[in-house]
Amino acid sequence: MFVVTKESSLKVEPHECHQCSTLTNCSQLIPAKCSDEQPYCATVATAPNYTSALTCRAAQVSPCVLQYEKEYTLTCICETDLCNALYNQRLRDELLNFSTNFHANSDANFTEIFFKFSALANISNEAIYEMVTANTTASSVTMTPYNVTEELPRAEALKKATVPPDDDEDESEGSGNTTDESKPHDHASPAAPSSYLPAKENGAISLSLNLFLIIPFWYW
């Protein structure tokens, strides 16, 4: 279980944490040791004018707490060295959407309302910080294997769909082979008269010679 609570009586050794301010946009992360009063690594973001920072914070009632004072401030803490990171884009979008659409009320439990209507509603306390930071996203873990399993049946379906055309093509190729085998016979049958053409031509020539030789005998 996540043990970072105000009620915890255990003394916590200050952690070494990433530090960056809103002035630098966290382009450079500087590791630093936290104080005894604020021993935990934390990520802090404000909205609707979104800014974020990495810093140290004291224990709080839950891993992530959303408060309102002129602006919404979301503070999430973690319990190991250098564990703090910037919020991922999904959480930023949800925080901006919440801050612009939910009217602030001093009596409301903003943390409960925010996470109840967010995509992180069913995330346990142990995993909440990892899920809201930039180095891990829920979609990259759950959607990738799901897409793979969905694609496999589709690929098989395509293969099955292409089998009948292949069979048809094989059959057509078979019929083509039959046609090809018959072609030599077709060529052979007309070839026979052509082979007799020289004989007929020779016969015609010999007949002409005979007539040429016979005609003079009539005059005799």
C-alpha beads as a LAMMPS data file, in Angstrom:
LAMMPS data file: protein, C-alpha beads

220 atoms
219 bonds

1 atom types
1 bond types

-500.0 500.0 xlo xhi
-500.0 500.0 ylo yhi
-500.0 500.0 zlo zhi

Masses

1 110.0

Atoms # bond

1 1 1 0.000 0.000 0.000
2 1 1 0.992 3.616 -0.484
3 1 1 2.057 4.783 3.007
4 1 1 2.551 8.491 2.359
5 1 1 -0.071 9.994 4.678
6 1 1 -0.201 12.705 7.265
7 1 1 -1.203 10.140 9.887
8 1 1 1.980 8.101 9.420
9 1 1 4.120 8.235 12.555
10 1 1 7.179 6.730 10.877
11 1 1 10.098 9.051 10.361
12 1 1 10.948 9.243 6.700
13 1 1 14.476 9.717 5.487
14 1 1 14.517 12.678 3.072
15 1 1 14.729 11.554 -0.529
16 1 1 16.871 12.889 -3.319
17 1 1 14.488 14.323 -5.899
18 1 1 14.397 16.065 -9.253
19 1 1 14.078 19.825 -8.928
20 1 1 12.892 22.294 -11.546
21 1 1 10.842 25.477 -11.471
22 1 1 8.100 26.898 -13.639
23 1 1 10.562 29.512 -14.903
24 1 1 12.666 26.904 -16.714
25 1 1 9.750 24.783 -17.998
26 1 1 11.666 21.863 -16.492
27 1 1 14.010 21.729 -19.466
28 1 1 16.826 20.949 -17.023
29 1 1 16.384 18.618 -14.046
30 1 1 18.629 19.113 -11.030
31 1 1 18.786 16.391 -8.342
32 1 1 18.723 17.697 -4.777
33 1 1 18.190 16.371 -1.273
34 1 1 14.837 17.172 0.316
35 1 1 14.459 18.568 3.822
36 1 1 13.165 16.722 6.868
37 1 1 9.943 18.766 6.746
38 1 1 9.333 17.920 3.093
39 1 1 11.020 14.562 2.521
40 1 1 9.032 13.321 -0.487
41 1 1 9.527 13.914 -4.188
42 1 1 6.589 15.684 -5.795
43 1 1 5.097 17.025 -9.008
44 1 1 3.026 20.200 -8.762
45 1 1 0.864 21.680 -11.530
46 1 1 -1.575 24.588 -11.669
47 1 1 -4.517 25.217 -14.006
48 1 1 -6.183 26.685 -16.026
49 1 1 -2.995 28.705 -16.652
50 1 1 -0.989 25.516 -16.782
51 1 1 2.419 25.490 -15.104
52 1 1 4.333 22.596 -13.576
53 1 1 7.313 22.053 -11.303
54 1 1 9.272 19.236 -9.697
55 1 1 10.021 19.741 -6.038
56 1 1 9.760 18.292 -2.510
57 1 1 6.612 18.049 -0.410
58 1 1 5.459 16.831 2.978
59 1 1 3.224 13.817 3.536
60 1 1 -0.406 14.237 2.510
61 1 1 -3.675 12.342 2.894
62 1 1 -3.411 10.646 -0.521
63 1 1 -0.781 10.325 -3.242
64 1 1 -2.471 13.063 -5.292
65 1 1 -4.352 16.045 -3.885
66 1 1 -6.214 18.720 -5.858
67 1 1 -6.778 22.038 -4.087
68 1 1 -8.142 25.400 -5.112
69 1 1 -6.714 28.784 -4.144
70 1 1 -7.133 31.297 -6.965
71 1 1 -6.138 28.422 -9.232
72 1 1 -6.365 24.666 -9.090
73 1 1 -3.180 23.011 -7.842
74 1 1 -2.587 19.291 -8.263
75 1 1 0.192 17.857 -6.085
76 1 1 1.283 14.230 -6.399
77 1 1 4.052 12.708 -4.293
78 1 1 6.069 9.487 -4.568
79 1 1 8.241 7.601 -2.102
80 1 1 11.585 6.739 -3.726
81 1 1 14.658 8.686 -4.779
82 1 1 14.367 10.638 -8.043
83 1 1 10.878 9.265 -8.646
84 1 1 9.188 12.545 -9.552
85 1 1 8.457 13.364 -13.187
86 1 1 6.202 15.679 -15.152
87 1 1 2.550 14.784 -15.636
88 1 1 1.677 13.060 -18.875
89 1 1 -0.359 14.770 -21.578
90 1 1 -3.556 12.938 -20.728
91 1 1 -3.550 14.209 -17.149
92 1 1 -2.727 17.733 -18.311
93 1 1 -5.701 17.715 -20.661
94 1 1 -8.040 16.413 -17.979
95 1 1 -6.801 18.959 -15.448
96 1 1 -7.267 21.809 -17.917
97 1 1 -10.721 20.561 -18.826
98 1 1 -11.713 20.253 -15.167
99 1 1 -10.378 23.679 -14.221
100 1 1 -12.261 25.435 -17.015
101 1 1 -15.577 23.591 -16.617
102 1 1 -15.950 22.900 -12.891
103 1 1 -16.988 25.879 -10.793
104 1 1 -14.788 26.162 -7.699
105 1 1 -16.533 25.596 -4.382
106 1 1 -14.670 25.782 -1.093
107 1 1 -16.775 22.951 0.360
108 1 1 -16.131 20.498 -2.480
109 1 1 -13.663 17.634 -2.354
110 1 1 -11.850 18.503 -5.570
111 1 1 -9.551 15.485 -5.439
112 1 1 -12.410 13.000 -5.228
113 1 1 -14.449 14.749 -7.916
114 1 1 -11.518 15.113 -10.298
115 1 1 -10.381 11.498 -10.166
116 1 1 -13.919 10.113 -10.115
117 1 1 -14.620 11.570 -13.539
118 1 1 -11.147 11.020 -14.988
119 1 1 -9.633 8.004 -16.720
120 1 1 -7.756 7.243 -13.481
121 1 1 -10.883 6.558 -11.415
122 1 1 -10.080 2.877 -10.798
123 1 1 -6.318 3.183 -10.334
124 1 1 -4.970 2.049 -6.965
125 1 1 -2.937 4.307 -4.681
126 1 1 0.177 2.235 -5.357
127 1 1 0.017 2.913 -9.092
128 1 1 -1.482 6.389 -9.238
129 1 1 1.754 8.368 -9.413
130 1 1 3.263 6.161 -12.076
131 1 1 0.098 6.521 -14.148
132 1 1 -0.037 10.316 -14.024
133 1 1 3.595 11.013 -14.877
134 1 1 5.125 11.345 -18.310
135 1 1 7.366 8.281 -18.224
136 1 1 4.432 5.815 -18.166
137 1 1 0.986 5.950 -19.753
138 1 1 -1.902 3.534 -19.406
139 1 1 -2.663 3.505 -23.110
140 1 1 0.842 2.389 -24.085
141 1 1 0.587 -0.619 -21.768
142 1 1 -2.943 -1.857 -22.398
143 1 1 -3.663 -0.925 -25.987
144 1 1 -0.620 -2.440 -27.686
145 1 1 -1.323 -6.141 -26.942
146 1 1 -5.028 -5.564 -27.558
147 1 1 -4.345 -4.221 -31.048
148 1 1 -2.095 -7.156 -31.804
149 1 1 -4.764 -9.695 -30.814
150 1 1 -7.346 -7.853 -32.847
151 1 1 -5.138 -7.739 -35.923
152 1 1 -4.379 -11.475 -35.939
153 1 1 -7.922 -12.679 -36.718
154 1 1 -8.233 -10.027 -39.397
155 1 1 -5.029 -11.230 -41.000
156 1 1 -6.299 -14.829 -40.961
157 1 1 -9.608 -13.718 -42.413
158 1 1 -7.798 -12.044 -45.263
159 1 1 -5.800 -15.168 -45.926
160 1 1 -8.947 -17.281 -46.008
161 1 1 -10.629 -14.794 -48.280
162 1 1 -7.786 -15.002 -50.744
163 1 1 -7.744 -18.824 -50.871
164 1 1 -10.783 -19.229 -53.172
165 1 1 -9.343 -16.854 -55.788
166 1 1 -6.091 -18.832 -55.634
167 1 1 -8.006 -22.066 -56.156
168 1 1 -9.918 -20.509 -59.006
169 1 1 -6.694 -19.345 -60.506
170 1 1 -5.259 -22.838 -60.118
171 1 1 -8.321 -24.281 -61.801
172 1 1 -8.101 -21.699 -64.550
173 1 1 -4.453 -22.491 -64.911
174 1 1 -5.381 -26.165 -65.143
175 1 1 -7.895 -25.441 -67.858
176 1 1 -5.270 -23.305 -69.530
177 1 1 -2.924 -26.271 -69.484
178 1 1 -5.617 -28.382 -71.119
179 1 1 -6.062 -25.730 -73.738
180 1 1 -2.327 -25.538 -74.246
181 1 1 -2.163 -29.313 -74.671
182 1 1 -4.900 -29.176 -77.259
183 1 1 -3.202 -26.401 -79.179
184 1 1 -0.561 -28.700 -80.705
185 1 1 -3.386 -30.926 -82.011
186 1 1 -5.140 -27.884 -83.393
187 1 1 -1.961 -26.826 -85.110
188 1 1 -1.314 -30.375 -86.321
189 1 1 -4.670 -30.712 -88.059
190 1 1 -4.311 -27.616 -90.253
191 1 1 -0.650 -28.441 -90.762
192 1 1 -1.557 -31.554 -92.706
193 1 1 -3.082 -29.724 -95.710
194 1 1 -0.136 -27.355 -95.735
195 1 1 2.184 -30.337 -95.970
196 1 1 0.367 -31.510 -99.085
197 1 1 0.585 -28.162 -100.773
198 1 1 3.959 -28.878 -102.346
199 1 1 2.650 -32.178 -103.659
200 1 1 -0.392 -30.506 -105.179
201 1 1 1.782 -27.819 -106.641
202 1 1 4.132 -30.451 -108.112
203 1 1 1.129 -32.289 -109.485
204 1 1 -0.135 -29.155 -111.129
205 1 1 3.273 -28.521 -112.697
206 1 1 3.578 -32.082 -113.992
207 1 1 0.048 -31.894 -115.423
208 1 1 0.964 -28.724 -117.293
209 1 1 4.084 -30.374 -118.703
210 1 1 2.108 -33.374 -119.844
211 1 1 -0.436 -31.186 -121.571
212 1 1 2.386 -29.216 -123.151
213 1 1 3.912 -32.426 -124.507
214 1 1 0.592 -33.933 -125.594
215 1 1 -0.685 -30.910 -127.549
216 1 1 1.906 -31.190 -130.349
217 1 1 0.826 -34.777 -130.985
218 1 1 -2.591 -33.475 -131.967
219 1 1 -1.035 -31.530 -134.725
220 1 1 0.823 -34.553 -135.896

Bonds

1 1 1 2
2 1 2 3
3 1 3 4
4 1 4 5
5 1 5 6
6 1 6 7
7 1 7 8
8 1 8 9
9 1 9 10
10 1 10 11
11 1 11 12
12 1 12 13
13 1 13 14
14 1 14 15
15 1 15 16
16 1 16 17
17 1 17 18
18 1 18 19
19 1 19 20
20 1 20 21
21 1 21 22
22 1 22 23
23 1 23 24
24 1 24 25
25 1 25 26
26 1 26 27
27 1 27 28
28 1 28 29
29 1 29 30
30 1 30 31
31 1 31 32
32 1 32 33
33 1 33 34
34 1 34 35
35 1 35 36
36 1 36 37
37 1 37 38
38 1 38 39
39 1 39 40
40 1 40 41
41 1 41 42
42 1 42 43
43 1 43 44
44 1 44 45
45 1 45 46
46 1 46 47
47 1 47 48
48 1 48 49
49 1 49 50
50 1 50 51
51 1 51 52
52 1 52 53
53 1 53 54
54 1 54 55
55 1 55 56
56 1 56 57
57 1 57 58
58 1 58 59
59 1 59 60
60 1 60 61
61 1 61 62
62 1 62 63
63 1 63 64
64 1 64 65
65 1 65 66
66 1 66 67
67 1 67 68
68 1 68 69
69 1 69 70
70 1 70 71
71 1 71 72
72 1 72 73
73 1 73 74
74 1 74 75
75 1 75 76
76 1 76 77
77 1 77 78
78 1 78 79
79 1 79 80
80 1 80 81
81 1 81 82
82 1 82 83
83 1 83 84
84 1 84 85
85 1 85 86
86 1 86 87
87 1 87 88
88 1 88 89
89 1 89 90
90 1 90 91
91 1 91 92
92 1 92 93
93 1 93 94
94 1 94 95
95 1 95 96
96 1 96 97
97 1 97 98
98 1 98 99
99 1 99 100
100 1 100 101
101 1 101 102
102 1 102 103
103 1 103 104
104 1 104 105
105 1 105 106
106 1 106 107
107 1 107 108
108 1 108 109
109 1 109 110
110 1 110 111
111 1 111 112
112 1 112 113
113 1 113 114
114 1 114 115
115 1 115 116
116 1 116 117
117 1 117 118
118 1 118 119
119 1 119 120
120 1 120 121
121 1 121 122
122 1 122 123
123 1 123 124
124 1 124 125
125 1 125 126
126 1 126 127
127 1 127 128
128 1 128 129
129 1 129 130
130 1 130 131
131 1 131 132
132 1 132 133
133 1 133 134
134 1 134 135
135 1 135 136
136 1 136 137
137 1 137 138
138 1 138 139
139 1 139 140
140 1 140 141
141 1 141 142
142 1 142 143
143 1 143 144
144 1 144 145
145 1 145 146
146 1 146 147
147 1 147 148
148 1 148 149
149 1 149 150
150 1 150 151
151 1 151 152
152 1 152 153
153 1 153 154
154 1 154 155
155 1 155 156
156 1 156 157
157 1 157 158
158 1 158 159
159 1 159 160
160 1 160 161
161 1 161 162
162 1 162 163
163 1 163 164
164 1 164 165
165 1 165 166
166 1 166 167
167 1 167 168
168 1 168 169
169 1 169 170
170 1 170 171
171 1 171 172
172 1 172 173
173 1 173 174
174 1 174 175
175 1 175 176
176 1 176 177
177 1 177 178
178 1 178 179
179 1 179 180
180 1 180 181
181 1 181 182
182 1 182 183
183 1 183 184
184 1 184 185
185 1 185 186
186 1 186 187
187 1 187 188
188 1 188 189
189 1 189 190
190 1 190 191
191 1 191 192
192 1 192 193
193 1 193 194
194 1 194 195
195 1 195 196
196 1 196 197
197 1 197 198
198 1 198 199
199 1 199 200
200 1 200 201
201 1 201 202
202 1 202 203
203 1 203 204
204 1 204 205
205 1 205 206
206 1 206 207
207 1 207 208
208 1 208 209
209 1 209 210
210 1 210 211
211 1 211 212
212 1 212 213
213 1 213 214
214 1 214 215
215 1 215 216
216 1 216 217
217 1 217 218
218 1 218 219
219 1 219 220
